[in-house]
Amino acid sequence: MPLAAVCIAACFLGWKYGGRPRAHAALFCATAAAVLLLRAAALAVWVMPTMARAGTEARIHAAVEEVSRSFVEDAVQATVLVDEVDGKAVRPFRVHLSIVPESEPGECFFAKVRFTALEQDPYRNGYLADGVFLAAEDISDHAPAGQSKALWARACRLRAAAVRALRRILPQPYSGMAAAITVGDRTALQQEVRDTLRRAGLAHMIVVSGLHLSALSGLVYAMLRALFGHRAGAMGATMCVPVFLVLLGFTPSAVRAGMALLLLYGGMLLLRRSDGLTSLGAAALLLCLQNPYAALDIGLLLSFSATVGVLWVVAARRRWLAEKPAPRSVPARIGLGMLWVAAVPASTTLATLPVLIVTGSGVSLLCILSNLLVVPILPLAVGSGFATVILGLVPGLGFFARLAGLICSLTLRWALWVARLAAEAPGAFVHISGAFAFCCAVLLCALSWSAWAMRIPLRRAAAACVLFAALCAAMYTAADAGVVRIVLAGSGANPAVVVLEGLKTAVIYRGPDSNLRAVQDVLAQYNRTEVELLIDLRPDGDADRLTQALCAREDVCIESDVVNRAVYAPLKDALLYVRRQAEGSLVCIEVRGYRVGVASGSVEFSALPALDVYIAGTGRPEGLSCQNLILPRSKGYRWLEDAPPKARIWQRASICVRAGASATIREE
């Protein structure tokens, strides 16, 4: 997809600036060849030699770059920078370690490890985007080796000191939010705050990007300009941007913003005007030269698309001012100003919609209002947060540090209050996912841009976009009618199963209590607020707690409510047959003759009809006959040697049964 995007951009440039078709074809081929050459060079020189170490053992010298919480006591998960293998200096490469003794960023150590390939899980793309191409396990012979003296390590220690100063002055959750918006440290950010900001469309607050860096550099520029003049302000802001990037750890979104700001202030020093799209392209080139997998970073994708939306509004405003005279009356000027202010979050929401759909992040319908209420005060929050850090690190300035912290906490309290109102509003947050929705979002963006490029009046363009969105929604509703989806929820060997049809939902619960959060995530992804039927297959489960947590209208506990067998019809086209046996229980989901089995414990299948799909668990199925086996976890199934020989095995899949009993199994 990145290659396709680059080629499409090349075609767009050829069409934009005219020329012959041969020139367009040559530009297209040259761009594609350059991108493929860049990717091949990066793979050959950097990525593949690092990945080739998988399966080997070595004694390494490494420095801790980043740490996160671990489930093992007195241990952390860490991303480390390895610069020595078996006593020989090597080109530094990053490795993810799942278990490391308690340590801080910047600490060095010697250890013996076994390198492994990155697992195929939802975190893989994030590791690749951060330049982590290898994992390691079985760390032993751990020996501390002091502190790293590298610039990035010193920046890590400075960032840790800043976080400690904020925690000392500000209470939670404001200290965690302040650390996120100033130095990019989100370790102390509460999960509840993350979810609230995401559901309110304010997740960009805690990702340091252009808004934060422009606020900081703008403050420096304004102060120096007032004291020493225009060029001095530009010079000071230019020098501050690299300092901020070092402090933030050169995250992709921060590098994108930093490159754009360096070009902006560089143009001021040379008395030239910078171009937004050129700055954006230069930042993309720099990031992809460093690591082609940087295009997988979600924060970077959102930052780029949001910047495109802002540039769109800037171009539209320039055209408006050039073609139409400014209104004379004060109310008209105020109304026009408010319109342009509201256009920024509206355009960024539209531009980021395809990325949000691909990542399944969801869309807030109140994001425009929440951004209008929060974004204007965000520079004050960032500036007061940095003032709190600087004053808090200087002895004797505690009073002024607390005063700056008070201002920061008040602004963050306002932002969190607005976010909670927007997040808790009924129907304000929806999940939109799938290839159809992604194509519709891309076409909607293309339609909006075409209307602007062809100078179609705003009313007609808005009406056309609304009509197109309504048509897409009607087509999706018609295509989704009569479709039954069976989705797995949970990462263990016994995941729960969620059955969805239309607006009705049934949950077949099994496995540990941790599956509850996974079930709630699936329900939120499909915009479900209640469950028609809950079947608890656990022999010692707490059905009342599940009923309350999932807002179930009817609950069935296999131990108390089913003697031998029972039939339930919570959905229109699906029947749920429940069978209880001596050592286990089975639920057969039958959709127009298509049978899907879900078991808990050991179940005897010899007297039961053949299944189309069996969702495996830890229990041993006796006499199983099925066409497809879904194994949520590939290890630990000792009964696979007796499995049906012709059954196709799927790893972590979901099932979609459409009208006419046509079923599709898709790998997750």
JODA-V132059 format. One record per residue. N is the residue number from 1. RES is the residue in one small letter. SS is DSSP state (helix for helix, strand for strand, loop for the rest). Layout:
{{N/RES/SS} {N/RES/SS}}
//
This chain:
{{1/m/loop} {2/p/helix} {3/l/helix} {4/a/helix} {5/a/helix} {6/v/helix} {7/c/helix} {8/i/helix} {9/a/helix} {10/a/helix} {11/c/helix} {12/f/helix} {13/l/helix} {14/g/helix} {15/w/helix} {16/k/helix} {17/y/loop} {18/g/loop} {19/g/loop} {20/r/loop} {21/p/helix} {22/r/helix} {23/a/helix} {24/h/helix} {25/a/helix} {26/a/helix} {27/l/helix} {28/f/helix} {29/c/helix} {30/a/helix} {31/t/helix} {32/a/helix} {33/a/helix} {34/a/helix} {35/v/helix} {36/l/helix} {37/l/helix} {38/l/helix} {39/r/helix} {40/a/helix} {41/a/helix} {42/a/helix} {43/l/helix} {44/a/helix} {45/v/helix} {46/w/helix} {47/v/helix} {48/m/helix} {49/p/helix} {50/t/helix} {51/m/helix} {52/a/loop} {53/r/loop} {54/a/loop} {55/g/loop} {56/t/loop} {57/e/strand} {58/a/strand} {59/r/strand} {60/i/strand} {61/h/strand} {62/a/strand} {63/a/strand} {64/v/strand} {65/e/strand} {66/e/strand} {67/v/strand} {68/s/strand} {69/r/strand} {70/s/loop} {71/f/loop} {72/v/loop} {73/e/loop} {74/d/loop} {75/a/strand} {76/v/strand} {77/q/strand} {78/a/strand} {79/t/strand} {80/v/strand} {81/l/strand} {82/v/strand} {83/d/strand} {84/e/strand} {85/v/strand} {86/d/loop} {87/g/loop} {88/k/strand} {89/a/strand} {90/v/strand} {91/r/strand} {92/p/strand} {93/f/strand} {94/r/strand} {95/v/strand} {96/h/strand} {97/l/strand} {98/s/strand} {99/i/strand} {100/v/strand} {101/p/strand} {102/e/loop} {103/s/loop} {104/e/loop} {105/p/loop} {106/g/loop} {107/e/strand} {108/c/strand} {109/f/strand} {110/f/strand} {111/a/strand} {112/k/strand} {113/v/strand} {114/r/strand} {115/f/strand} {116/t/strand} {117/a/loop} {118/l/loop} {119/e/loop} {120/q/loop} {121/d/loop} {122/p/loop} {123/y/loop} {124/r/helix} {125/n/helix} {126/g/helix} {127/y/helix} {128/l/helix} {129/a/helix} {130/d/loop} {131/g/loop} {132/v/strand} {133/f/strand} {134/l/strand} {135/a/strand} {136/a/strand} {137/e/strand} {138/d/strand} {139/i/strand} {140/s/strand} {141/d/strand} {142/h/strand} {143/a/strand} {144/p/strand} {145/a/strand} {146/g/strand} {147/q/strand} {148/s/loop} {149/k/loop} {150/a/loop} {151/l/helix} {152/w/helix} {153/a/helix} {154/r/helix} {155/a/helix} {156/c/helix} {157/r/helix} {158/l/helix} {159/r/helix} {160/a/helix} {161/a/helix} {162/a/helix} {163/v/helix} {164/r/helix} {165/a/helix} {166/l/helix} {167/r/helix} {168/r/helix} {169/i/helix} {170/l/loop} {171/p/loop} {172/q/loop} {173/p/loop} {174/y/helix} {175/s/helix} {176/g/helix} {177/m/helix} {178/a/helix} {179/a/helix} {180/a/helix} {181/i/helix} {182/t/helix} {183/v/loop} {184/g/loop} {185/d/loop} {186/r/loop} {187/t/loop} {188/a/loop} {189/l/loop} {190/q/loop} {191/q/helix} {192/e/helix} {193/v/helix} {194/r/helix} {195/d/helix} {196/t/helix} {197/l/helix} {198/r/helix} {199/r/helix} {200/a/loop} {201/g/loop} {202/l/loop} {203/a/helix} {204/h/helix} {205/m/helix} {206/i/helix} {207/v/loop} {208/v/loop} {209/s/loop} {210/g/helix} {211/l/helix} {212/h/helix} {213/l/helix} {214/s/helix} {215/a/helix} {216/l/helix} {217/s/helix} {218/g/helix} {219/l/helix} {220/v/helix} {221/y/helix} {222/a/helix} {223/m/helix} {224/l/helix} {225/r/helix} {226/a/helix} {227/l/helix} {228/f/helix} {229/g/loop} {230/h/helix} {231/r/helix} {232/a/helix} {233/g/helix} {234/a/helix} {235/m/helix} {236/g/helix} {237/a/helix} {238/t/helix} {239/m/helix} {240/c/helix} {241/v/helix} {242/p/helix} {243/v/helix} {244/f/helix} {245/l/helix} {246/v/helix} {247/l/helix} {248/l/helix} {249/g/loop} {250/f/loop} {251/t/loop} {252/p/helix} {253/s/helix} {254/a/helix} {255/v/helix} {256/r/helix} {257/a/helix} {258/g/helix} {259/m/helix} {260/a/helix} {261/l/helix} {262/l/helix} {263/l/helix} {264/l/helix} {265/y/helix} {266/g/helix} {267/g/helix} {268/m/helix} {269/l/helix} {270/l/loop} {271/l/loop} {272/r/loop} {273/r/loop} {274/s/loop} {275/d/loop} {276/g/helix} {277/l/helix} {278/t/helix} {279/s/helix} {280/l/helix} {281/g/helix} {282/a/helix} {283/a/helix} {284/a/helix} {285/l/helix} {286/l/helix} {287/l/helix} {288/c/helix} {289/l/helix} {290/q/helix} {291/n/loop} {292/p/helix} {293/y/helix} {294/a/helix} {295/a/helix} {296/l/helix} {297/d/loop} {298/i/helix} {299/g/helix} {300/l/helix} {301/l/helix} {302/l/helix} {303/s/helix} {304/f/helix} {305/s/helix} {306/a/helix} {307/t/helix} {308/v/helix} {309/g/helix} {310/v/helix} {311/l/helix} {312/w/helix} {313/v/helix} {314/v/helix} {315/a/helix} {316/a/helix} {317/r/helix} {318/r/helix} {319/r/helix} {320/w/helix} {321/l/helix} {322/a/helix} {323/e/helix} {324/k/loop} {325/p/loop} {326/a/loop} {327/p/loop} {328/r/loop} {329/s/loop} {330/v/helix} {331/p/helix} {332/a/helix} {333/r/helix} {334/i/helix} {335/g/helix} {336/l/helix} {337/g/helix} {338/m/helix} {339/l/helix} {340/w/helix} {341/v/helix} {342/a/helix} {343/a/helix} {344/v/helix} {345/p/helix} {346/a/helix} {347/s/helix} {348/t/helix} {349/t/helix} {350/l/helix} {351/a/helix} {352/t/helix} {353/l/helix} {354/p/helix} {355/v/helix} {356/l/helix} {357/i/helix} {358/v/helix} {359/t/helix} {360/g/loop} {361/s/loop} {362/g/loop} {363/v/strand} {364/s/strand} {365/l/loop} {366/l/loop} {367/c/helix} {368/i/helix} {369/l/helix} {370/s/helix} {371/n/helix} {372/l/helix} {373/l/helix} {374/v/helix} {375/v/helix} {376/p/helix} {377/i/helix} {378/l/helix} {379/p/helix} {380/l/helix} {381/a/helix} {382/v/helix} {383/g/helix} {384/s/helix} {385/g/helix} {386/f/helix} {387/a/helix} {388/t/helix} {389/v/helix} {390/i/helix} {391/l/helix} {392/g/helix} {393/l/helix} {394/v/loop} {395/p/loop} {396/g/loop} {397/l/loop} {398/g/helix} {399/f/helix} {400/f/helix} {401/a/helix} {402/r/helix} {403/l/helix} {404/a/helix} {405/g/helix} {406/l/helix} {407/i/helix} {408/c/helix} {409/s/helix} {410/l/helix} {411/t/helix} {412/l/helix} {413/r/helix} {414/w/helix} {415/a/helix} {416/l/helix} {417/w/helix} {418/v/helix} {419/a/helix} {420/r/helix} {421/l/helix} {422/a/helix} {423/a/helix} {424/e/helix} {425/a/loop} {426/p/loop} {427/g/loop} {428/a/loop} {429/f/strand} {430/v/strand} {431/h/loop} {432/i/loop} {433/s/loop} {434/g/loop} {435/a/helix} {436/f/helix} {437/a/helix} {438/f/helix} {439/c/helix} {440/c/helix} {441/a/helix} {442/v/helix} {443/l/helix} {444/l/helix} {445/c/helix} {446/a/helix} {447/l/helix} {448/s/helix} {449/w/helix} {450/s/helix} {451/a/helix} {452/w/helix} {453/a/helix} {454/m/loop} {455/r/loop} {456/i/loop} {457/p/loop} {458/l/helix} {459/r/helix} {460/r/helix} {461/a/helix} {462/a/helix} {463/a/helix} {464/a/helix} {465/c/helix} {466/v/helix} {467/l/helix} {468/f/helix} {469/a/helix} {470/a/helix} {471/l/helix} {472/c/helix} {473/a/helix} {474/a/helix} {475/m/helix} {476/y/helix} {477/t/helix} {478/a/helix} {479/a/helix} {480/d/helix} {481/a/loop} {482/g/loop} {483/v/loop} {484/v/strand} {485/r/strand} {486/i/strand} {487/v/strand} {488/l/strand} {489/a/strand} {490/g/loop} {491/s/loop} {492/g/loop} {493/a/loop} {494/n/loop} {495/p/loop} {496/a/strand} {497/v/strand} {498/v/strand} {499/v/strand} {500/l/strand} {501/e/strand} {502/g/loop} {503/l/loop} {504/k/strand} {505/t/strand} {506/a/strand} {507/v/strand} {508/i/strand} {509/y/strand} {510/r/loop} {511/g/loop} {512/p/loop} {513/d/loop} {514/s/loop} {515/n/helix} {516/l/helix} {517/r/helix} {518/a/helix} {519/v/helix} {520/q/helix} {521/d/helix} {522/v/helix} {523/l/helix} {524/a/helix} {525/q/helix} {526/y/loop} {527/n/loop} {528/r/loop} {529/t/loop} {530/e/loop} {531/v/strand} {532/e/strand} {533/l/strand} {534/l/strand} {535/i/strand} {536/d/strand} {537/l/loop} {538/r/loop} {539/p/loop} {540/d/loop} {541/g/loop} {542/d/loop} {543/a/helix} {544/d/helix} {545/r/helix} {546/l/helix} {547/t/helix} {548/q/helix} {549/a/helix} {550/l/helix} {551/c/loop} {552/a/strand} {553/r/strand} {554/e/strand} {555/d/strand} {556/v/strand} {557/c/strand} {558/i/loop} {559/e/loop} {560/s/loop} {561/d/loop} {562/v/loop} {563/v/loop} {564/n/loop} {565/r/strand} {566/a/strand} {567/v/strand} {568/y/strand} {569/a/loop} {570/p/loop} {571/l/loop} {572/k/loop} {573/d/loop} {574/a/strand} {575/l/strand} {576/l/strand} {577/y/strand} {578/v/strand} {579/r/strand} {580/r/strand} {581/q/loop} {582/a/loop} {583/e/loop} {584/g/strand} {585/s/strand} {586/l/strand} {587/v/strand} {588/c/strand} {589/i/strand} {590/e/strand} {591/v/strand} {592/r/loop} {593/g/loop} {594/y/strand} {595/r/strand} {596/v/strand} {597/g/strand} {598/v/strand} {599/a/strand} {600/s/strand} {601/g/strand} {602/s/loop} {603/v/strand} {604/e/strand} {605/f/loop} {606/s/loop} {607/a/loop} {608/l/loop} {609/p/loop} {610/a/loop} {611/l/strand} {612/d/strand} {613/v/strand} {614/y/strand} {615/i/strand} {616/a/loop} {617/g/loop} {618/t/loop} {619/g/loop} {620/r/loop} {621/p/strand} {622/e/strand} {623/g/loop} {624/l/loop} {625/s/loop} {626/c/strand} {627/q/strand} {628/n/strand} {629/l/strand} {630/i/strand} {631/l/strand} {632/p/loop} {633/r/loop} {634/s/loop} {635/k/loop} {636/g/loop} {637/y/loop} {638/r/helix} {639/w/helix} {640/l/helix} {641/e/helix} {642/d/helix} {643/a/loop} {644/p/loop} {645/p/loop} {646/k/loop} {647/a/loop} {648/r/strand} {649/i/strand} {650/w/strand} {651/q/strand} {652/r/loop} {653/a/strand} {654/s/strand} {655/i/strand} {656/c/strand} {657/v/strand} {658/r/strand} {659/a/loop} {660/g/loop} {661/a/loop} {662/s/strand} {663/a/strand} {664/t/strand} {665/i/strand} {666/r/strand} {667/e/strand} {668/e/loop}}
//
